[in-house]
């Protein structure tokens, strides 16, 4: 479970890039990358390490919002999502805020909130 305050904190932290620049790899809209030239920010504008990571993955980066994200994570619990974010991105003290914001749509998106 998470609170409205945690979800709002996640939104603010994302806007301030407190988790690292999520929007670099996952695009400005967090819709992921498929290798299209129109994706923003442009791949060529990113730091070299980010470019290597993305190109090494075939130009694809999964979305952090939307139907594909819900399809991938919707049947898992919030605990699983938080564990994934802890493993990949944020320090444990901040690990609830961004996942809370990401799944703040849980009532209408079908997220499980049990452990």
N, C-alpha and C positions, 0 to 999 in steps of 0.2 A: 504494500500500500504506500501511497505517497499523499502529501497534502497539496492543496492548491498553491500554497506559498512555495513549496518545492518546485512545482511545475513552472510557476512564474519565475522563480530563481533560475531555472534552466533556460527559459527563453531569454532572460537578461544576460546570463552568462554566455549563451551562444552569440548574441549580438555583440558582446564585448570580447569574443574569442577567448574566453577564460579557459576553455578546454583545449586550446590549440585551435588553429584555424580550420574547423570542421568544414567550412564552406569552400576551402581550397580543393579538397579532394571530392567532396560530395556535391559540389556546385553551390552557387549562391542561394538557390531555392531548396537545397538539400534533397533534390530529386535524383541524385546519383549521376554517373557518367556512363555513356555508351560509346564514346569515341567520336561524337559529332563535333564538327568545327564550331558550331554555334554555342557550345557549352561555355558558361561563364562561372568563374573566371577562366580565361583561355589557358589551356594546358601550358603553352609556351611561357606564360607569365608567372608560373609557379616556381618555387624554389626547386633546384635540381633534384633533391632527394624525393620530393613529392612527384615530380615528373617521372622519375625512375620507378617509383612505386606503382603509379598509375599505368604507365606503359608496360611494365612487367606483368600487369594483370590484364593485358589485352585492351587497355583503355577503358576498362569497365570498373566502376565503383558502385556498390549498392546504394539505393536510396535510404534516407533516414526518415522519410515521410511518405504518405500516399499508399495506394492499393498494393503495390509490390511489397512495401515494407510490412503492411498489415498481413499480407499473405504469408510472408516469411516468419513473422513474429507473433501474429495474432493468437495462435493456439498455445503459445508458451506463457509461462507466468511472468509477472514483472520481475521476480527474483532472477530468472534466467537472463532477462534483458540487462538488468543491473550488473550481473556477474560478467556479461560480455563486455559492457562498457568499462568496468573496472579492469578487466584483463587487457583491453586494447587502448583505452584512451585516458581516462581521468584518474587523479589520485582518489583513493577510497573515500576521503572526507567529502568529495564533491560528487561521488558516483550516483547519487539519487537524483540530482537536479536535472541533468539533461535527459536521462531516460524518462523521468516524470513528465517533462515537457513534451517529449516525443510521443508518449502514450496518453497524454491528457485527454485524448478523444476516446478512451477506453469504453465508456458506456455505449457509444454509437458504433465503435469499431470491433466490438466483440472480444476485447482483451480479457484474459483471466487475471484476477488479482490475488488469487490464492498462491501459496508457496509452491 
